[in-house]
Amino acid sequence: MDSKKSIYFFSKENPEGRSGMKNLLGGKGANLAEMASLGVPVPPGFTITTDVCCEYLEKGGMSDELWEGIKKSVGQIGEWSGKSFGDPACPLLVSVRSGARVSMPGMMDTILNLGLNEKTLEGLVELTGQERFVWDSYRRFVQMYSNVVMGMNGSVLEALLEDHKTAKSYKSDADLTADDFKELVIVFKKQILEFRGQSFPEDPWDQLKGAVEAVFDSWNNSRAKTYRQLNGIADSWGTAVNVQAMVFGNMGSDCGTGVAFTRDPSTGEKLFFGEYLIDAQGEDVVAGIRTPSPLCGIDKGSLEKTMPIVYGELCDIYKKLELHYRDMQDLEFTIEKGRLWMLQTRTGKRTAQAALKIAWDMYQEGLITKEEAILRVDPESLDQLLHPTLDRTQLTEELGKALPASPGGVSGQVVLTSEKASSEVQKGHKVILVRQETSPEDIEGMVAAEGILTARGGMTSHAAVVARGMGKCCVSGLDSLFIDREKGEIQLGGRTIKEGEFITLDGSTGQVFLGQVPTKDPDLGEVFHSFMSLADEVRTLKVRTNADTPEDAQKAKEFGAEGIGLCRTEHMFFGVDRIDSVRAMILAENSSERKQALSELLPHQIDDFYKIFKVMDANPVTIRLLDPPLHEFLPHTETEVIELAKRLNLELSQIKQRMLGLSEFNPMLGHRGCRLAVTAPEIYEMQVTAIARAALKAKAENVDVRVEIMVPLVGTPEELKHIRNSVEFVMANELKGDDLPWTCGTMIELPRAALTADEIAVHADFFSFGTNDLTQTTLGLSRDDSSRFLGAYLQHGLYNQDPFVSVDQKGVGKLVQMGVQLGRATRADLKVGICGEHGGDPKSIEFFQSCGLDYVSCSPYRVPIARLSAAQAQIKEQIKQNERSLH
Amino acid sequence: MDSKKSIYFFSKENPEGRSGMKNLLGGKGANLAEMASLGVPVPPGFTITTDVCCEYLEKGGMSDELWEGIKKSVGQIGEWSGKSFGDPACPLLVSVRSGARVSMPGMMDTILNLGLNEKTLEGLVELTGQERFVWDSYRRFVQMYSNVVMGMNGSVLEALLEDHKTAKSYKSDADLTADDFKELVIVFKKQILEFRGQSFPEDPWDQLKGAVEAVFDSWNNSRAKTYRQLNGIADSWGTAVNVQAMVFGNMGSDCGTGVAFTRDPSTGEKLFFGEYLIDAQGEDVVAGIRTPSPLCGIDKGSLEKTMPIVYGELCDIYKKLELHYRDMQDLEFTIEKGRLWMLQTRTGKRTAQAALKIAWDMYQEGLITKEEAILRVDPESLDQLLHPTLDRTQLTEELGKALPASPGGVSGQVVLTSEKASSEVQKGHKVILVRQETSPEDIEGMVAAEGILTARGGMTSHAAVVARGMGKCCVSGLDSLFIDREKGEIQLGGRTIKEGEFITLDGSTGQVFLGQVPTKDPDLGEVFHSFMSLADEVRTLKVRTNADTPEDAQKAKEFGAEGIGLCRTEHMFFGVDRIDSVRAMILAENSSERKQALSELLPHQIDDFYKIFKVMDANPVTIRLLDPPLHEFLPHTETEVIELAKRLNLELSQIKQRMLGLSEFNPMLGHRGCRLAVTAPEIYEMQVTAIARAALKAKAENVDVRVEIMVPLVGTPEELKHIRNSVEFVMANELKGDDLPWTCGTMIELPRAALTADEIAVHADFFSFGTNDLTQTTLGLSRDDSSRFLGAYLQHGLYNQDPFVSVDQKGVGKLVQMGVQLGRATRADLKVGICGEHGGDPKSIEFFQSCGLDYVSCSPYRVPIARLSAAQAQIKEQIKQNERSLH
């Protein structure tokens, strides 16, 4: 072996590479070499290393030595395959493919059937007896090669092909005959000469040299550069080039081609599974022109029956490969004259259900460790399992596509107001609530509706967050949607749809369809629960839920939540039985009027909290005191305001003036959170009273109540101290010496809170990072307004992700780290969690684990995702630590 | 001396303390001791130390030893003053006063005339011959003592006094006779016995003991506690107690009392200045019942003429004290039987003008150093000098009081719209623009108006900031103001004022007056400029200005600005000659329409920039590219929208839909700043083109152009890189190789920008901290909405200052520090400034100096304030460094 070897063979006869050599041989080359080294028959070939590519790109050309080496290697391949490059009698054809360290699908160039020319193709026609196929292959080769290697604009030859079809009145490519292709090749070559000033190369060696150089050069095409930039791939890596003998499955009835999975990719069952076609080329199986036959089974067309020996070989190989790679494999093979060639093996794609089943089975089989099993399942994919989904085989007309805000597939009649939603549902109808954007007053309508569609708002808009919290399907930010409330209709996808007409939402893709599309129910099954328990054994991060109602809390508990990390009290205020008291409280002109209104709310809040405590028995419940600005609770339309005035016995002008006084330019940065309690302490006093009484009531029934009172929007230690004093006063007053355990802490959702966390921790028993608001303030980005430019930002790579979906680690994350560090510097035992939407995002959870958080809290339907993510985060951290301790 | 001395005498005969012993003797005690040690005659007395106070409070009582010491010391005072405590023949009376380390005015208790009882008062009557005065003093003593020492509710005795006056049909206290007081004292004592269950003490020693204990106890009264908390005074310091012989200026025509300033406190002239009354008590001068005579001059009533010897003594003393304290002193003295006693000396309060003059003169006289002179003037006070002010001797009815948003005193006719303001001013009227709150579209009206009054918004609301920028008077956030646009009137202070009626604003106090109040013009004078040059010699921090027009730039330059730190380009967009083009640009449906509209704006922008470059010749000009959300430029009323549609030849519905699409929930966090340029790059391209062309045009006229292009609202390095690329492209294109110097940098106004400043600095030649927006985002506090709760926050001590006035050092300041540190870690030569409103706030400037900033930028009228503040910051830093190098 040379000290710096340029070329590595892969073939049974001389497998020089291994799968561990991906940096040098690229992913594809290393994998082919690995298969060869296992004794699996792969068409022989060789890999030119990435080092050579880098040298080539630096020098701007190929050395004579390299070219001689390539020629010698092609000769070797000919020998092994019993063919000869450029030999008309038995021509060796090769493919020339790029193959970088990591897969860059479609970014660089590939050339097939290289070695074909006017002479060798005649030989191939004789060998295969398929004149049309050979000439078609040749014209494809001419098109591909002239484009990739000679720089011909692909559309020119494509246009000639279309002209030809038009002239002959053909409907599709399938109508083209061998003679048509012969004519076309002549026209193509003439055109190439004219456009590029050089003839199409007839000499296979010239073809090869050009192809290898073109693949090297393609490392620096603009597509590939952009892809590298976006995916953090270094320009210096270069690509390897794989030159491999072509094999043909269409040379007679002892030939064929097929694809296989070592287990069922849809269900995960441990069953060998695949399809094949006799006398066909690889593409034909995928193209679906002919119906393929199954590999296994008693069907007389099956490979098992028609070619039992080949089938036996294939079975041996698939078992060997799965065992070797320790994962379900997706295989491609070709049978050339009774001889089996493996063209590809790779980790097979699978559904969420299959991923779970395969990971669990392989762990049970002892094939993989517990940790490996846990890492095998993409947490995000669990979402598919939890929500009903559309039957995508029965889709109707697509009206538009926007953000997949909350998964699930639902159909319903269009309604444009929350009230209409409630009333229609009471009549037994299913509805989709369509709104410009939702607000807390839409809660009842959202509860009633099957799904929510909004014209505005991003992945963490009110509609999206609340819908995910409810496990309700939602599509948000559909810009092309126009809502005409006066006419009671919407315009979408060129259609006008009236209230009462059906549409269907796919919350997993963001699509909206006309009419009703059937759905499929989710089926979790035993494997799901076993697998999740496995994850629970590993993880250290606790998983809580964001739940505002006993129903949500119950659901989340079933999904494995270990407490409530965020119980928002504002949604409770919107119930029809209490909203008027809330409004009276807001419109109160003095403290005693306000207290009167609050006293009406008190029994409701006691009941709310009592029920939640009961559900969450023995688990912590974090109750956030009132957070949103008061104007959110007031009615918006003139009619509603007039009615409210009547009900509350107030002057209309009085209400209007108060409403004007409450309106804000930037409500997000306005009079909300603990600021409400500074100016109107009675509100929190009522809430804390309710908490204490509910807790005592539940305790009297032997419920193990663990309540954590959380103060929102704290920015200074003085604020928290001020509120905490009042909380302590009320609790002492209500508990009257009862030893009920309770703590008081704060949200960290303003940059200032994180920056001064050491001082704030003096007054806090716990921190809960509110990363939604922290993202809004740190990035200066309103989540309700960002949809208008977020697309452009992602497109230009100015954000590499939607910061409301996955936490911005460099900015917001830095504040989280500072907050944890500073907070624990003051109080080492400070309990720290996170209750923003990021609590259900796997990437974010991994980050939070690294920050040393105690728990994450997310919406009920994301609890399983968080559990799995937390387990994976723990494992990855362990792996990193082990690596560090090795070095 | 004891190892732990409890009592220190102050008197010529035995001055035991010094002014440096404030921690032990309190401010008052140390100062009296200092005077005594200079040989200045002060009524003899002694100070009980703060240590004793602490011991007393800890033990909860006075030790016998201490009491013996006090008694002995009182005896000594009597000896020195030739009187005797409790002696009816020649009674010694004393005052008992608190005196903490720092002045806590009015927080703790004081008792005068102690030692008076039924016997000693007879002696005093004989000595003074003033029966009414002595009895009045006694009843005051009884009231004061019973309240302070015995815990009697003061209003009870006050009510008895009122009853007595009513019964006698007296109109004022002056009608009360000696006999009335005698009666009252009897009634008082009876009431005290009844209410407190104990007799009023007749024994002077009992009186003294009670008084000393009461003063000690007053350290812990709730008033004092709150004051300490608010002012950061430690509870552990304690207060000293001063017991001092009373002297009387009302014992005959060889007696008198007066006050004096060593220089004129109003103008600063070096003239001894003061007033006195013959045969009178101290209070009488202040109360203004009798007209006092001047101290100096040929007036035959002057002290100089009537008591030349005493006057000579006084002159010697005032010179000695000014020389000793090296500052203008405010003196109080009493002449008792031809003998001069100094009761107080302290640094005299003075007007801004006097402060400047005194500091400059004393520096010229060699009395103080340059640095001391600079530190002597409160930078904030300069504001008084720059704006015309109301003649406060001629005030009218006050209608309300809100925030003093921008100083000055102006009168004008009320107008409610910007248009009305312009049209009325064109007719030659002076107007006050009254708005709920202003927005950029009000600029023309604000320019036209004399002053601005708003019902909403804080010290840095739009109205306040723009008004200060223009040097225009503004009162903001007047909650009690109700604007009725339909009726064309406002309601305020119980009055209804129609458009066209006059009101007057005092922007320095926040007051609003009915009708017109005369004003006084400012007069800067030579001393001002000499003094400011002195400051400039010292400071290292550069001072620039925020200016959007050539006029503002010119004014700022006159005030000493060294460049423009922030030239906002959005205000230029509102000119009547261009606003329609701006709107056409916003409503454009595609890039080419947008470019058309922008091409109409280009010549205007070139002209704007060209004129500013000319004014700022050889000074840097930082131009910020467009920042506000586009909807700010659209009209708001239905009528205006209809007219716009006509002018632009657009469908009304089209405009409305576009306007709806542009509206935002939180515009502050919305589609603005560089985000506009990501979605519509044409806008910045036009602006940069205009900058380049204007610069070349000015350069051709030999103007030394130094342009800095500033990108707003950057949150990620990618954003800045993206915009910078485009800026570089346009500049290269326009400059065509010209070597005109220009740089490109960014605002740091989002927490994320500060947190990732190391990465952002890669693409920035300079940083400019936008601390207005940085405060809004870091604290999550909308400056337009905060006025509703800011008052409560300041009141409860949750903020110790309005964070929009003085920078929040712990939060926002921490981000500024991080930003500077991280930025300079990447690029050591990074130029760093600040262009928020804090750039004109002295406390903030001191902080920015400590952060290592290169410059601050503020509105033109604050440039002198910033220059002085920067000089003071430099001096204070130097002092700290010297102190550190000593330790």
Contacts between the chains, C-beta under 8 A, distances in Angstrom:
chain1	res1	chain2	res2	distance
A	657	B	482	7.9
A	661	B	788	8.0
A	664	B	782	6.9
A	664	B	784	7.9
A	664	B	785	4.5
A	665	B	667	7.0
A	665	B	668	7.3
A	665	B	782	6.0
A	665	B	784	4.3
A	665	B	785	5.7
A	666	B	666	4.6
A	666	B	667	6.7
A	666	B	668	4.4
A	666	B	669	7.0
A	666	B	776	7.9
A	666	B	782	3.9
A	666	B	784	6.8
A	666	B	785	6.2
A	667	B	665	7.0
A	667	B	666	6.7
A	667	B	785	7.7
A	668	B	665	7.4
A	668	B	666	4.4
A	668	B	668	7.9
A	668	B	669	6.3
A	668	B	780	7.6
A	668	B	782	7.7
A	669	B	666	7.0
A	669	B	668	6.3
A	669	B	669	7.6
A	669	B	776	6.0
A	669	B	777	7.9
A	669	B	780	5.3
A	669	B	781	5.7
A	669	B	782	3.7
A	669	B	785	6.8
A	670	B	782	5.2
A	670	B	785	4.1
A	670	B	786	7.7
A	671	B	785	6.4
A	671	B	788	5.2
A	671	B	789	5.4
A	675	B	789	5.0
A	675	B	793	7.8
A	678	B	789	6.2
A	678	B	792	5.2
A	678	B	793	6.4
A	678	B	796	6.4
A	678	B	798	6.5
A	679	B	788	7.5
A	679	B	789	5.1
A	679	B	792	5.0
A	713	B	780	6.5
A	715	B	779	5.2
A	715	B	780	6.3
A	715	B	781	7.6
A	715	B	811	7.2
A	716	B	798	6.1
A	716	B	799	7.0
A	716	B	811	7.9
A	718	B	796	7.8
A	718	B	797	6.2
A	718	B	798	4.5
A	718	B	799	7.7
A	719	B	798	5.1
A	722	B	796	6.1
A	722	B	798	6.0
A	749	B	780	7.6
A	750	B	778	7.1
A	750	B	779	6.4
A	750	B	780	4.2
A	751	B	751	4.1
A	751	B	777	6.7
A	751	B	778	4.5
A	751	B	779	8.0
A	751	B	780	7.8
A	751	B	811	7.1
A	751	B	815	7.2
A	752	B	778	5.0
A	752	B	779	5.2
A	752	B	780	7.5
A	752	B	808	7.2
A	752	B	810	7.8
A	752	B	811	3.6
A	752	B	812	7.5
A	755	B	778	7.4
A	755	B	810	7.2
A	755	B	811	5.2
A	755	B	814	4.9
A	755	B	815	6.9
A	756	B	810	5.4
A	756	B	811	6.0
A	756	B	814	7.7
A	759	B	810	7.7
A	773	B	780	7.1
A	776	B	666	7.9
A	776	B	669	6.0
A	777	B	669	7.9
A	777	B	751	6.8
A	777	B	777	4.9
A	777	B	778	7.2
A	777	B	780	5.0
A	778	B	750	7.1
A	778	B	751	4.5
A	778	B	752	5.0
A	778	B	755	7.4
A	778	B	777	7.2
A	779	B	715	5.2
A	779	B	750	6.4
A	779	B	751	8.0
A	779	B	752	5.2
A	780	B	668	7.6
A	780	B	669	5.3
A	780	B	713	6.5
A	780	B	715	6.3
A	780	B	749	7.6
A	780	B	750	4.2
A	780	B	751	7.9
A	780	B	752	7.5
A	780	B	773	7.2
A	780	B	777	5.1
A	781	B	669	5.7
A	781	B	715	7.5
A	782	B	664	6.8
A	782	B	665	6.0
A	782	B	666	3.9
A	782	B	668	7.7
A	782	B	669	3.7
A	782	B	670	5.2
A	784	B	664	7.9
A	784	B	665	4.3
A	784	B	666	6.8
A	785	B	664	4.5
A	785	B	665	5.7
A	785	B	666	6.2
A	785	B	667	7.7
A	785	B	669	6.8
A	785	B	670	4.1
A	785	B	671	6.4
A	786	B	670	7.7
A	788	B	670	8.0
A	788	B	671	5.2
A	788	B	679	7.5
A	789	B	671	5.4
A	789	B	675	5.1
A	789	B	678	6.2
A	789	B	679	5.1
A	792	B	678	5.2
A	792	B	679	5.0
A	793	B	675	7.9
A	793	B	678	6.4
A	796	B	678	6.4
A	796	B	718	7.8
A	796	B	722	6.1
A	797	B	718	6.3
A	798	B	678	6.5
A	798	B	716	6.1
A	798	B	718	4.6
A	798	B	719	5.1
A	798	B	722	6.0
A	799	B	716	7.0
A	799	B	718	7.8
A	808	B	752	7.2
A	810	B	752	7.8
A	810	B	755	7.2
A	810	B	756	5.4
A	810	B	759	7.7
A	811	B	715	7.2
A	811	B	716	7.9
A	811	B	751	7.1
A	811	B	752	3.6
A	811	B	755	5.2
A	811	B	756	6.1
A	812	B	752	7.5
A	814	B	755	4.9
A	814	B	756	7.8
A	815	B	751	7.2
A	815	B	755	6.9
